[in-house]
Amino acid sequence: MALTFEDTHNMIAFLTKLGASEGFHQIIDFLNVSSIKYALTVNPNIYVSVIKQFWSSVTVKKVNDVSRLQALVDRKKVIISEATIRGALRLAYEEGIECLPNEEIFTELARMGYEKPSTKLTFYKAFFSSQWKFLIHTIL
């Protein structure tokens, strides 16, 4: 099967507040301080020949209960695991908040414009502002 690449794939995010981004400033602020900022804004060279070689030879291997992708690119073994992806995108495991108090969750949801305050921890995309719906749709 031939690979098809689109011009819109692998695009980076521009996290600056311009006139065209009006209405999205709150999301831009959120992304600029988030741990995924680098992953969204890095602009590496992506070579089609390398991608084709990788996907034409890739296999899934499991070593010590760790799944990884193994391929041959330019006659060299390439191994990709969750750890290598996290390292390349600077998504290293950080000691962070594991659990927020419910009150703080509801306060921040209200600040994001969540339209249906509740005391339950079930949230619906439909009750977010259109800008947050867009981000949620893009990420999920």
Secondary structure by P-SEA (a helix, b strand, c coil): cbbbbbcccccccccccccccccaaaaaaaaaaccccccccccccccaaaaaaaaabbbbbbcccbbbbbbbcccbbbbbcaaaaaaaaccccccccccccaaaaaaaaaaacccccccccccccccccaaaaaaaaaac
